[in-house]
């Protein structure tokens, strides 16, 4: 009887998920049709209402995980064209944009770092260099993540490599599985490889989505170095606050006798730098140097990223197979469509309608930028329980709040930065974060318990909120807040 009960649980869970998908699909279709068939108003044309209906339906499908995110996005884009809401050139305009190609090039560079084994070697080297203590090894995970962030925009690719070290580190220190101490190692890795991604323009695909969403004048000013200058303070404060939580509440008591021999063994197995690692290292260092000095030589970041990818392809570091299978085309398709929401909204004047409707409602909050940003971050955290995709949530919020920000003298970049930093660190429930799910799976489920994940996520969110609020006067001096 007990065996039958154990076997029945996954089947019941699958049936429950299927029912949830069907319910959300039905509700999405109903809500979409309801909005799309409303009579035109003074601010919204029939085509605009149809576009909003499709978006509402897509959000329901995303919440219910009816299909993969990129499939839902493609369905919405195809219906934009099929229903003649906007022309094809408008519906798929983003795929011709510099930002989409920058995503492609940057993700290709990250693929090279993963495929060549360079990221794995760098992680092992830092684990060996820093003291074989709990503080030293957890700090190595943080530092490795920060150093790899500018060159590898795929957070999941980085986590799939870094999380493998957690069980071995824990075993070498004699730490019990899923204890507070192993949770601290996991959170240290998460801070380094996820939270730090916001610091660098090429640190994650979400950053590049935000770049594309900026008004033209803001986008021109937000170079690679401009982004780093604005994001470094809040990023380091958030990481520091999260790591302080690890040291104060998760650090093991008493003396440990860590055995770091597995690190040395793995480095010996890797041997000296192979030709692919040398090529990848040269390309990554050159790319970052060119991104940093963009204002001097005038070569755009997208040109540098694509040139680097071409070199890796020509040298065989990135193979045809890995380019087809491992680059993350589903993510690129999803982001391409999501980015086009801004183009479609502008073409149908939905952005103007939202500005006229939302701005008066939020005007009282904008009189106090600290209160406005606090409410925004709390709302972003709450909405992530519904909208699973951080990219989708950030895009929708920016489309709604950009007019409000403009009127209040707040940069759209500030709103996007706060939203995405909160979004990437929500893993209170497993379904909320693909990043957390991948990292937890790769670490064989031995690092962090569900209860510790809730506490860790709340600690990270608290650190981010404080970091953003502290950074507001600094952003004011940079001209990002009027």
C-alpha positions, 0 to 999 in steps of 0.5 A: 500500500505504501508503494502504491501511495508513493507511485501515485503522488507524481501522477496526482501532481501531474494531473493537478498541473494539467487541470491548472493549465487547462483552467488558466488557458480557458481563463486566458482565452475568455479574458483576452476575448473580453478585452478585445471585443470591448467598444473602442474608447477615446484613448484606445482603438479597436486594434489597441484593444485587440493587442491588449486582449492578446497580452492579457491572454498571454499573461494568463498562459504564462502564469499557468505555464500552458506552453513554454514562454517563447511559444506563448510569445510567438503565438501572440506575435503571429496573431498580431500579424494574422489579425492585422493589428500591426504589420509584420515589420512592426510585430517582429521589428526587434529581431532587426535591432542592435540589442537583439544582435548584442544578446546573440553575440554576448550569449555566444561568448558566454557559450564559449567560456562554458564549452571551453572549460574556462569558467570551470577552471577559473572557479577552481582556481579561486577556490584554491587561492582563497583560504580553505575555510568556510569564509574563504570558500564561500567568498570564492563563490561570490568573487568568481560569479562577479568576475564572470558576470560581464562576459557571460550573460546566460545566468543559467549557464553559469549556475549549471557549472558553479552549482556542481561544486557545492556538494563537493565543498560541503563534503570536504568541510564535513557539513551535513546535507541541507544544513544552514551551512550548506545553504550559506554556500548555495546563497553565496554562489547565488549572490555571485552568479545571479545578483551580480549580473545586474552590475554589468550591461552584458551580465544577463539577458535581462539587462539587455532587455532593459537597455532596449526598453530605454528611451532613445536619449537614455539608451545613448547615454547608457554605454557599457561603462555608463551602466557599470558606473550607475549599477556598481554601488547598488549591486555591491551593496546588495551582494554585501548585504546578502553575504552578511546574512550568510556570515551572521546566520548560516556560518557554521559554529566551531572549527572545521577541518576542510579537505580541499584536495578535490579542488587540487585533483580537478585542477590537475585533471584539467592540466595546463590551459588548452588552445580553446581556453586560451582563445576564449580567454583572449577573446573575452578579455579583448571584448571587455576591454573594448566595451570599457573603452567604447567612448574612445574608439567608437566601436559599438558593443554589438559589433564587438560581441558579434566579432568575438562570436565569429572568432570563437566559431572560426576557431572551433571553440563554439561548434555548430552543434553547440550553437544550435543546441546550447545557445539559448534560441528559445530565450532569444525568441522569447526576448525578441517578442517581449521587446516588441511590446514597446514597439506595438504599444507605441504604434497603437498609442497604447503607451500614451493611453497608459500614461494618461491613465496611470500617471494621475493615479501614481502622482502622489507617490512620485512626490517622494522618490523613496516611497515610490521606489519602495512601493515599486519593489514590494509590488514587483516582489508580489507580482512575481508570484503571478508572472514567472518571467522576470523579463516579461514582468519588467517589460510590462511594468516599464510600459506602464510606468515609463510615462510616470517616471518621465513626469517624475524625473526618474530614469526608466533605467532606475525603475528597470534596475530595481524591478529586475534585481528583485525579480531575479532573487525571488525563489520563495516558491520553486516555480518562481525561478528557473535560476534557482531550480537549475542551481538546486538540481545541479547541486543534487538537492543537497545544498538548501532546503525549502525552508532555508530557500524562503529565508534566503530569498527574503534576505536577498530581497531585503538587502536589495531594497536597502541597497536601492534606497541607499543608492537613490541620492547617488543616482540623483548626482548622476542625473538619473533622478531629477 
